[in-house]
Amino acid sequence: MEWLQIIVLALIQGVTEFLPISSSAHLILPALLTDWPDQGLAFDIAVHLGTLIAVVAYFRRDMAQFANSGWRLIRGQGLDQHGDELLKVVVATLPIVVVGYLLKGWVETELRSVLVIACTTIGFGLLLGYADRRHGWRTTLRWRDAMIVGGMQVLAIVPGTSRSGITITAALLVGLSRVSGARFSFLLSIPTIAGASLLATMDLLDGANATHWGPLAAGALLSGTAAYLCIAAFIRLVERTGMMPYVLYRLLLGATLLILWSTMIASA
């Protein structure tokens, strides 16, 4: 990999991982527009690790409170507010763990196409816009809400859906405020990204590829820095801007992918 490819792909991953605009829809563009080689599984793991570190760092106080509440629960001292939220994150994570593990191979072979990504980018973008118009003002997540958000997160295994996009959509549909919905979506990303990275690492260990640590470290650092800044900006601005800028962007991106796909078909 050239350094330009490392920088571009790492920044794309960092910027798009937590914004509701689909990282897979953006990561397919360099493959369509350049002759860059495939970045490889090790680089994918590195940039995802960078984004994982970013979200944990941003929510470090929440993570400390979760750890304290979990320890209190283990010691039989009851369930406090933070422990309740922690359990809701766990419950909402279970559906994608099960479905993602069972369908991982099928999704990678059958659904990772330009046409699928273009259609899901547009379709789930429109759903995000509908949810934004119906958003509520609640700041507390109910158990039913957690199960609904977790169930809809399963759709994120389809490329182009956007994990953050579909979980924020679900949170808005059940009546959460934009900030509360975004916060729960980002907290939910921690076990989801960690689990996906673990599975990818296991796949990597099955191979015999040499590891070049410099590009991996650079990719992780760049993606993590970009992700942290995006999380901070999104939460600070989302109540003011709403979701429509992201909806319009997704429609434009989806249309661009459809044009590229039709050009590929015509030239085949």
C-alpha positions in Angstrom: 0.0 0.0 0.0 1.1 3.5 -0.8 0.9 6.1 1.9 -1.8 8.0 0.0 -3.9 4.9 0.1 -3.3 4.4 3.8 -4.2 8.0 4.6 -7.3 8.1 2.4 -8.7 4.8 3.6 -8.0 5.5 7.3 -9.7 8.9 7.2 -12.7 7.5 5.3 -13.1 4.8 8.0 -12.7 7.2 10.8 -15.1 9.8 9.4 -17.8 7.5 8.3 -17.8 4.8 11.1 -20.0 6.9 13.4 -21.8 9.3 11.1 -25.0 7.8 9.7 -23.7 7.7 6.1 -22.3 4.2 5.7 -18.6 3.4 5.8 -19.0 0.6 3.3 -20.6 2.9 0.7 -17.5 5.1 1.0 -14.9 2.4 1.1 -16.1 1.0 -2.1 -15.4 4.2 -4.0 -11.6 4.0 -4.0 -11.9 0.5 -5.4 -14.1 1.8 -8.2 -12.1 5.0 -9.0 -8.5 3.9 -8.5 -6.2 1.0 -9.2 -5.2 0.6 -5.6 -4.6 -2.9 -4.4 -6.9 -4.5 -1.8 -5.8 -3.1 1.6 -6.0 -6.5 3.2 -7.7 -7.8 6.4 -5.0 -6.7 8.7 -5.4 -3.0 7.7 -9.2 -3.3 8.1 -8.7 -4.6 11.6 -6.3 -1.8 12.4 -8.6 1.0 11.3 -11.5 -0.5 13.1 -9.4 -0.8 16.3 -8.6 2.9 15.9 -12.3 3.8 15.8 -13.0 1.5 18.8 -10.3 3.2 20.8 -11.8 6.6 19.8 -15.3 5.8 21.0 -14.1 4.2 24.3 -11.9 7.3 24.9 -14.8 9.7 24.2 -17.2 7.8 26.6 -14.4 7.1 29.1 -16.5 8.4 32.0 -19.4 6.2 31.1 -17.1 3.2 30.7 -15.7 3.8 34.2 -19.3 4.0 35.6 -20.3 0.9 33.7 -17.3 -1.0 35.2 -18.1 0.2 38.7 -21.8 -0.7 38.3 -20.9 -4.1 36.9 -18.6 -4.8 39.9 -21.4 -3.7 42.3 -23.8 -6.0 40.6 -21.4 -8.9 40.8 -20.9 -8.3 44.5 -24.7 -8.4 44.9 -25.1 -4.7 45.8 -28.0 -4.1 43.4 -28.5 -2.5 40.0 -28.1 1.3 39.7 -28.8 3.5 36.7 -25.5 2.9 35.0 -25.8 -0.9 35.5 -29.3 -0.8 34.0 -27.9 1.0 30.9 -25.0 -1.4 30.7 -27.4 -4.4 30.6 -29.5 -2.7 27.9 -26.4 -2.3 25.8 -25.6 -6.0 26.3 -29.2 -7.1 25.4 -29.2 -4.8 22.3 -25.9 -6.3 21.1 -27.0 -10.0 21.3 -29.1 -10.1 18.0 -26.2 -8.9 15.7 -23.7 -11.2 17.5 -25.9 -14.2 16.6 -27.0 -13.2 13.2 -23.7 -11.7 12.2 -21.9 -14.9 13.1 -24.3 -17.1 11.2 -24.6 -15.0 8.1 -21.1 -13.4 7.8 -19.9 -15.6 5.0 -23.2 -15.3 3.0 -23.2 -11.5 3.3 -19.6 -11.2 2.1 -20.2 -13.3 -0.9 -23.8 -12.4 -2.0 -24.5 -8.9 -0.8 -21.2 -6.9 -1.2 -22.0 -5.4 -4.6 -22.1 -1.9 -5.8 -25.9 -2.2 -6.6 -26.8 -3.5 -3.2 -24.7 -0.8 -1.4 -26.2 1.9 -3.6 -29.8 0.8 -2.9 -29.3 0.4 0.8 -27.6 3.8 1.0 -30.6 5.4 -0.5 -33.3 3.3 1.1 -32.1 3.5 4.7 -31.2 7.2 4.1 -34.9 7.8 3.4 -35.9 5.8 6.5 -33.5 8.0 8.6 -35.2 11.1 7.3 -38.6 9.7 8.2 -37.4 8.8 11.7 -35.9 12.2 12.2 -39.3 13.8 11.5 -40.9 11.6 14.2 -38.2 11.9 16.8 -39.2 12.4 20.4 -37.6 14.1 23.4 -37.1 11.2 25.8 -33.6 10.8 27.3 -34.2 7.5 29.1 -34.1 4.2 27.2 -36.7 1.6 28.1 -36.1 -2.2 27.9 -38.5 -2.4 24.9 -36.6 0.3 23.2 -33.2 -1.5 23.7 -34.6 -4.6 22.1 -36.0 -2.7 19.1 -32.8 -0.9 18.5 -30.8 -4.1 18.9 -33.2 -5.9 16.5 -32.8 -3.2 13.9 -29.0 -3.2 14.3 -29.1 -6.7 12.6 -29.8 -4.9 9.3 -26.3 -3.3 9.6 -24.8 -6.6 8.3 -26.1 -5.6 4.9 -23.5 -3.3 3.3 -24.6 0.2 2.8 -27.0 0.2 5.7 -24.7 2.0 8.2 -24.6 0.6 11.7 -24.8 4.0 13.3 -27.5 5.1 10.8 -29.9 2.2 11.5 -29.4 2.3 15.3 -30.0 6.1 15.4 -33.0 5.6 13.1 -34.4 3.0 15.5 -33.7 5.2 18.5 -35.6 8.1 16.9 -38.5 5.9 16.0 -39.0 4.7 19.6 -39.1 8.3 20.8 -35.6 9.2 22.0 -34.2 12.6 21.4 -31.5 13.0 18.8 -28.7 13.3 21.3 -29.9 10.4 23.4 -30.3 8.2 20.3 -26.9 9.1 19.0 -25.3 8.4 22.5 -26.9 5.0 22.7 -25.9 4.2 19.2 -22.3 5.0 19.9 -22.2 3.1 23.2 -23.7 0.1 21.3 -20.9 0.3 18.7 -18.3 -0.6 21.4 -19.2 -4.3 21.7 -20.2 -4.5 18.1 -16.9 -3.2 16.7 -15.0 -5.2 19.3 -16.8 -8.4 18.3 -16.4 -7.9 14.6 -12.7 -7.1 15.0 -12.2 -10.3 17.1 -13.8 -12.4 14.3 -11.7 -10.7 11.7 -8.6 -11.3 13.8 -9.4 -15.0 14.0 -9.7 -15.1 10.3 -6.4 -13.3 9.9 -4.6 -15.7 12.2 -5.8 -18.6 10.0 -3.7 -17.2 7.2 0.1 -16.8 6.9 0.3 -13.2 5.8 3.3 -11.1 6.9 2.5 -8.1 9.1 3.8 -4.6 8.3 3.3 -2.7 11.6 4.0 0.8 10.3 1.1 1.2 7.9 -1.2 -0.6 10.5 -0.2 1.8 13.3 -0.6 4.8 11.0 -4.1 3.6 9.9 -5.2 3.1 13.4 -4.0 6.5 14.6 -5.6 8.4 11.7 -8.9 6.5 11.8 -9.1 6.9 15.6 -8.3 10.6 15.5 -10.9 11.3 12.8 -13.5 9.1 14.6 -13.0 10.9 17.9 -13.5 14.3 16.3 -16.5 13.2 14.4 -18.2 11.8 17.5 -17.6 15.0 19.4 -18.9 17.2 16.5 -21.9 15.0 15.8 -23.2 14.9 19.4 -22.6 18.7 19.8 -24.4 19.6 16.6 -27.0 16.9 16.0 -29.8 18.6 17.9 -29.3 21.8 15.8 -28.8 20.2 12.4 -31.0 17.2 12.6 -30.5 14.3 10.2 -31.5 15.9 7.0 -27.9 16.9 5.9 -27.0 13.2 6.2 -30.1 12.0 4.4 -29.4 14.3 1.5 -25.8 13.3 1.4 -26.8 9.6 1.4 -29.1 10.2 -1.5 -26.4 11.9 -3.5 -23.9 9.2 -2.6 -26.3 6.4 -3.6 -27.1 8.1 -6.9 -23.4 8.4 -7.6 -22.9 4.7 -6.9 -25.8 3.8 -9.2 -24.2 5.9 -12.0 -20.9 4.1 -11.5 -22.6 0.7 -11.4 -24.6 1.4 -14.7 -21.3 2.6 -16.3 -19.6 -0.7 -15.3 -22.5 -2.7 -16.7 -22.5 -0.8 -19.9 -18.8 -1.2 -20.4 -18.8 -4.9 -19.5 
